[in-house]
Amino acid sequence: MQIPNSFVQNYLKSHYRIVGKHLHSAIKPCHWFEQRLLTGRDNRNCYKGYFGIKSHLCLQNTPALPFCNQSCVFCWRDIEHGTIGAEFSTTPDDPRQIIDEMIRHQRDMLDNHITLEKSLLNLQSMRSIANLLLDRNPRTLPEIAQKLHFSSHQTGRAVNVLKNTQILRITEDLKHLVLHPTTITRLEEGVSMELIIEQSVTTEQEIREAHKKAYNPGHAAISLGGEPILYPFISEFVAEFRRRRFTTFIVTNGTRPDLIKKMDSLPTQLYVSMPVDSPENYKRICRPVNPTQWDQFLETLDLLSTLSSRTCIRVTAIQSLNMQKIAEYARLIERANPNFIDVKAFALEAAARLIGNRLKGNAPVKSFQPTFRELQIFAQRLSEAGNFPILEQVKKSGDILLGCNWPEGKSILINQL
């Protein structure tokens, strides 16, 4: 079948780049790709930094955007209009050609949308905003924008980085911005604001270097949308990335163990999503096309410990929906015996905001997103239930990593190919 133009246009509006002759592949740089380019430092990297992955070198992609055999209530994809079928039903493009096009599109974005000039302008904006607040007067975002003649977008982007690097903080009324106590202390010690930003945030040289390196990505996150394992040439796809010296992560829903078994080339790390603790919740939350998919999911869990790749169970934690039955999660994880467990907070991004409608309930949408403290409590309880040590956590990504079948004291960093 041919991918309809309406499907393509729907994703283009959301800033996806549809790739390849038969329109089943896509890329879309994530939030952290752009954030990393704003500083060039680990202070704006995503949770994959646990493993040594640099966000500005990441190519977030999928070779099977239109195809998935689940309609998860928490999915950020427009599954109401953007899923064509549960099986891969179009002519598959050649892996080498897809990857060539993916890299070309990512470079085009760097040239025309996520540009070096924007990152350098953000550095100038951060300096101006920080210097404006030296008078210690609290100001709102609109007041800062008006005073400096900045657009609201320019102001917001700069302030976001300054808050996350503890140059600024928001006041208790959640409206005004002031200098962070750490910044005030350093100013009182005689350190200039320019030097504080250079030491705590970034420099022009680091920004230029990050943009230069971003033209040659080195990691493929095969997780953008759809079920990537459905792509008929997924093994060759991974092998081609490896030939180009990429590391690769695949995130799968785990319902096609038959296809995983057929893969000659496995990714550097295979993630299996486990957002549920029972077949009953599986039907409610993952909404499978086929009722036998829970059994296939369990078969994938049994398969994990036999694979040569690193393995990770991904638990998407959704408040008031799937964070209660800790013991059940622990039993399923022990059955799979993966290297790692990735506990990630559900985020209200894109179409995931439709979770209330998908559940046919009337709970406030924000009630489904756990705070980081709630995520920590869940991860701690899971750690205690299965004796899974907590290895890392990144608040800004809402992510906590636990160990399972991983040697104590061994580095979790991935050796570059």
C-alpha positions in Angstrom: 0.0 0.0 0.0 1.0 3.6 -0.4 1.3 5.9 2.6 -1.4 8.5 2.2 -0.5 12.2 1.8 -2.8 13.1 4.7 -0.6 11.0 7.0 2.5 12.7 5.8 1.1 16.2 6.2 -0.1 15.5 9.7 3.4 14.7 10.8 5.1 17.5 8.8 2.9 19.9 10.8 4.5 18.5 13.9 8.0 19.2 12.5 8.8 15.6 11.6 10.9 15.0 8.5 9.4 12.1 6.5 12.3 10.2 4.9 12.6 7.8 1.9 10.7 7.1 -1.3 8.0 5.1 0.4 7.4 7.5 3.3 7.6 5.1 6.2 10.6 6.5 7.9 11.2 9.8 9.8 13.5 11.8 12.0 12.8 14.5 14.5 15.4 16.0 16.8 14.3 15.9 20.4 14.2 18.8 22.9 17.6 17.8 24.3 19.2 17.9 20.9 18.5 21.6 20.7 19.3 22.2 24.4 22.7 20.6 24.1 23.4 22.9 21.2 22.6 25.9 23.3 25.5 25.1 25.7 27.6 22.3 24.2 27.9 20.9 27.7 26.5 17.9 29.7 24.4 20.4 31.7 21.8 20.3 28.9 22.1 16.6 28.0 19.3 14.0 28.2 19.2 11.0 30.5 21.2 8.9 27.9 24.2 10.7 29.2 24.2 7.9 31.8 25.7 5.8 29.0 28.0 8.4 27.5 25.5 9.4 24.7 25.8 13.1 23.8 22.4 14.6 22.8 23.8 16.8 20.0 25.2 13.6 18.3 21.9 11.7 18.5 19.8 10.9 15.4 16.3 10.2 16.7 14.5 8.2 14.1 12.1 5.4 13.1 11.9 3.2 10.1 8.3 2.3 10.8 6.4 5.5 11.7 2.9 4.5 10.4 2.9 1.0 11.9 2.2 -0.2 15.4 0.2 -3.0 17.0 -0.7 -1.0 20.1 -2.5 2.3 20.8 -1.0 3.1 24.2 -2.9 5.8 26.1 0.3 7.6 27.0 1.7 7.7 23.4 2.9 11.1 22.2 2.1 10.2 18.6 -1.2 11.2 17.0 -2.4 7.6 17.1 -5.9 8.8 16.5 -4.9 9.8 12.9 -1.4 8.7 12.5 -1.4 4.9 12.7 -2.0 3.0 9.5 -1.8 -0.6 10.6 -0.4 -3.3 12.9 1.8 -4.8 10.2 4.3 -3.2 7.9 2.3 -3.0 4.7 4.2 -0.8 2.3 7.3 -1.4 0.2 10.3 -1.1 2.5 13.1 1.3 1.6 16.7 0.3 1.5 18.4 0.8 4.9 21.4 2.6 3.5 19.3 5.0 1.5 17.1 5.7 4.6 20.1 6.5 6.7 21.7 8.7 4.1 18.4 10.7 3.9 18.1 10.9 7.7 21.5 12.4 8.1 20.9 14.8 5.2 17.7 16.0 6.8 19.3 16.4 10.2 22.1 18.5 8.7 19.5 20.6 6.9 17.8 21.4 10.2 21.2 22.5 11.6 21.7 24.8 8.6 18.2 26.3 8.5 16.3 25.8 11.8 18.5 24.8 14.8 21.3 27.1 13.7 24.6 28.2 15.2 23.4 31.7 15.0 20.4 31.0 17.2 22.6 29.4 19.9 25.1 32.3 19.8 22.1 34.8 20.1 20.9 32.8 23.1 24.3 33.2 24.8 24.0 37.0 24.3 20.5 36.9 25.6 21.5 35.0 28.7 24.2 37.5 29.4 21.8 40.5 29.0 19.1 38.9 31.2 21.5 38.0 34.0 23.0 41.5 34.0 19.6 43.1 34.0 18.8 41.1 37.2 21.9 42.3 39.0 19.8 45.1 40.5 18.0 42.3 42.5 14.6 43.5 41.4 12.2 40.5 40.6 10.9 40.6 37.1 8.4 38.6 35.1 9.2 37.2 31.7 7.1 39.8 29.9 8.9 42.6 31.9 12.3 41.2 30.9 11.3 40.9 27.3 9.9 44.5 27.2 13.0 45.9 29.0 15.5 44.3 26.6 13.3 44.4 23.5 13.4 40.6 23.1 10.7 38.4 21.7 8.9 36.3 24.3 10.4 33.1 22.6 13.9 34.5 22.8 13.4 35.5 26.4 11.9 32.2 27.4 14.6 30.1 25.8 17.4 32.0 27.5 15.7 32.0 30.9 15.1 28.3 30.7 18.8 27.6 30.4 19.6 30.1 33.1 17.2 28.5 35.5 18.4 25.0 34.8 22.0 26.0 35.4 21.1 27.8 38.7 21.9 31.3 37.5 18.3 32.3 38.1 15.4 31.0 40.1 11.7 31.5 40.0 10.0 33.1 43.1 7.4 31.4 45.2 4.6 33.1 43.3 5.9 31.3 40.2 5.8 34.5 38.2 9.0 36.4 38.9 12.6 35.7 38.3 15.6 36.6 40.5 19.2 35.6 40.9 19.8 32.2 42.3 21.4 32.2 45.8 24.4 30.4 44.4 24.9 33.2 41.9 24.5 35.9 44.6 27.1 34.2 46.8 29.6 34.2 43.9 28.9 37.8 43.1 29.6 38.7 46.7 32.9 36.9 46.4 33.8 39.2 43.6 33.2 36.9 40.6 31.8 38.8 37.6 28.5 37.7 36.0 30.3 37.1 32.7 32.7 34.6 34.4 29.8 32.9 36.3 28.0 32.3 33.0 31.3 31.1 31.4 32.0 28.6 34.3 28.4 27.5 35.0 26.6 27.7 31.6 28.8 27.9 28.5 31.1 29.8 26.2 31.0 30.8 22.6 33.8 28.4 21.8 31.9 25.4 23.3 28.7 26.3 21.4 30.6 26.5 18.1 32.3 23.2 18.7 29.0 21.5 19.5 27.4 22.6 16.3 30.4 21.5 14.3 30.3 18.0 15.8 26.5 17.8 15.4 26.9 17.5 11.6 28.3 14.0 12.1 25.9 12.2 14.5 27.2 9.0 16.2 24.1 7.6 17.9 20.9 6.4 16.5 17.9 6.4 18.8 15.5 4.1 16.9 12.5 5.1 19.0 10.7 8.1 17.5 7.4 6.4 16.7 5.7 3.3 15.4 7.0 -0.1 16.3 10.5 -0.2 14.7 10.9 -4.0 14.9 8.1 -4.2 12.3 10.4 -2.8 9.6 11.4 -5.8 7.5 15.0 -4.8 7.2 15.5 -3.8 10.9 18.5 -6.1 11.3 20.2 -4.6 8.2 19.2 -1.1 9.4 21.1 -1.7 12.7 24.0 -3.2 10.8 24.3 -0.2 8.5 24.4 2.1 11.5 27.1 0.0 13.0 29.1 0.0 9.8 29.1 3.8 10.1 30.3 3.5 13.7 27.0 4.6 15.3 25.8 3.2 18.6 22.2 2.2 18.5 19.2 2.0 20.9 15.9 0.4 19.9 12.8 0.9 22.0 10.3 -1.9 21.3 6.9 -2.8 22.8 8.1 -6.4 23.0 5.2 -8.0 21.3 7.1 -9.5 18.4 9.7 -11.8 19.8 9.6 -13.7 16.5 11.1 -10.7 14.7 13.7 -10.1 17.5 14.8 -13.7 17.1 15.4 -13.2 13.4 17.7 -10.2 13.9 21.3 -11.0 13.0 22.5 -7.6 14.1 21.2 -6.4 17.5 21.3 -2.8 18.7 23.9 -1.7 21.2 21.1 -1.6 23.8 17.5 -3.0 23.4 14.8 -1.3 25.4 11.5 -3.2 26.1 8.6 -1.1 27.2 6.8 -2.4 30.3 4.2 0.2 31.3 1.9 -2.4 32.9 2.1 -5.0 35.6 -0.7 -7.4 34.5 -2.7 -8.6 31.4 -5.7 -6.6 32.6 -3.8 -3.4 32.8 -2.1 -4.2 29.5 -5.5 -4.3 27.7 -6.5 -1.0 29.4 -3.3 1.0 29.0 -1.6 -0.5 25.9 -4.8 -1.3 24.0 -3.4 -4.1 21.8 -4.7 -5.0 18.4 -4.5 -8.7 19.2 -5.5 -10.1 22.7 -2.6 -12.6 22.5 0.0 -9.9 22.5 0.5 -10.2 26.3 1.7 -13.7 25.9 4.1 -12.6 23.2 5.3 -9.8 25.5 6.1 -12.4 28.1 7.9 -14.5 25.5 10.1 -11.4 24.8 10.9 -11.1 28.5 12.1 -14.7 28.5 14.2 -13.9 25.5 16.1 -10.9 26.8 18.7 -12.8 28.9 19.7 -14.8 25.9 20.5 -11.8 23.7 24.1 -10.6 23.0 23.1 -6.9 23.3 22.7 -4.8 26.4 19.1 -4.9 27.6 16.8 -2.5 29.5 13.2 -2.6 30.7 11.5 0.8 30.3 8.8 1.5 32.9 6.8 4.6 31.9 5.4 5.7 35.3 1.9 7.3 35.1 0.5 8.7 38.3 -2.9 7.2 39.3 -2.6 4.6 36.6 0.3 2.2 36.9 2.5 3.1 39.9 0.8 0.9 42.5 1.7 -2.8 42.1 5.4 -2.7 42.8 5.7 -6.5 43.5 4.2 -7.4 40.2 6.7 -5.2 38.3 9.5 -6.7 40.3 8.5 -10.3 39.4 8.2 -9.5 35.7 11.6 -7.7 35.8 13.2 -10.7 37.6 11.8 -12.9 34.9 13.4 -10.9 32.1 16.7 -10.3 34.0 17.7 -7.3 31.9 20.9 -5.3 32.5 19.0 -2.2 33.5 15.6 -0.8 34.4 14.8 2.7 33.2 12.0 4.3 35.2 10.8 7.3 33.2 8.0 9.8 34.2 5.1 10.1 31.9 5.3 13.5 30.2 2.5 15.7 28.8 4.1 16.0 25.4 2.3 16.3 22.0 -0.6 13.9 21.7 0.1 12.4 25.1 -2.1 15.3 26.4 -5.0 13.3 25.1 -4.5 10.6 27.8 -7.7 11.5 29.6 -9.8 11.2 26.4 -8.1 7.9 25.6 -9.0 6.5 29.0 -12.5 7.9 28.7 -12.3 9.5 32.1 -12.6 13.0 33.5 -9.4 13.2 35.6 -7.3 16.4 35.1 -4.6 15.7 32.6 -1.9 17.0 34.9 -2.8 14.4 37.5 -1.2 11.7 35.3 2.3 13.3 35.3 4.2 12.3 38.5 6.5 14.8 40.2 10.1 13.8 40.4 9.7 13.1 44.1 6.9 10.7 43.3 9.1 9.1 40.7 11.9 8.7 43.3 9.5 7.0 45.7 8.3 4.6 43.1 11.9 3.8 42.0 13.0 3.3 45.6 10.1 0.9 46.3 10.9 -1.1 43.1 14.6 -1.1 44.1 13.7 -2.6 47.5 11.2 -5.1 46.1 13.7 -6.6 43.6 17.0 -5.7 45.1 17.7 -3.5 42.1 20.3 -0.8 43.0 19.6 2.7 41.9 22.5 3.7 39.6 21.7 7.1 38.3 18.9 9.8 38.1 18.3 12.9 36.1 15.6 15.2 37.4 15.4 17.4 34.3 14.6 14.3 32.2 12.4 12.7 34.8 14.4 9.5 34.6 15.9 7.1 37.1 18.1 4.1 36.2 18.3 0.9 38.2 20.6 -2.0 37.8 19.5 -5.6 37.5 21.8 -8.1 35.8 24.8 -5.7 35.8 28.1 -6.4 37.7 28.5 -4.2 40.7 31.1 -1.5 40.2 31.3 -2.0 36.4 31.0 1.2 34.4 27.7 1.6 32.5 29.3 3.8 29.8 29.1 2.4 26.3 32.4 2.0 24.5 32.2 3.8 21.2 32.4 1.6 18.1 
